[in-house]
């Protein structure tokens, strides 16, 4: 077949159109899934914040926010534990800053001193 006859081939054109339509459809479905996941994550984050707002005083929330800036994984762990306590009904009233500090002292691992001796 010559190059001109391949370019004029209606079957090849149809295959290209189908492939392009399939790629566009796949991209659209991936975009929709990503949007759904983002919306679900936003709803879960809003629910977490609402629970924390109910069980923590303003000072305790402020401390937890500062901790999240410095050590996000520790703050996430503390938030998870506080939410679990609240959902199980083990939190009476609001947790104040002093109580949160006590909880953090038990949860956050102490720093190890590292001594380097040179010979």
SULHU-V880332 format. One record per pair of residues at least 24 apart in sequence whose C-alpha atoms are under 8 Angstrom apart, sorted by the first residue. I is the first residue (numbers start at 1). J is the second residue. Records with the same first field share a line. If there is no record, write none. Layout:
BEGIN
I = J  J
END
This chain:
BEGIN
48 = 83
51 = 83  86
52 = 79  82  83
54 = 94
55 = 86  91  93  94  95
56 = 94  95  96
57 = 94  95  96  97
59 = 96  97
60 = 95  96  97  98  100
63 = 97
74 = 108
78 = 104  107
END
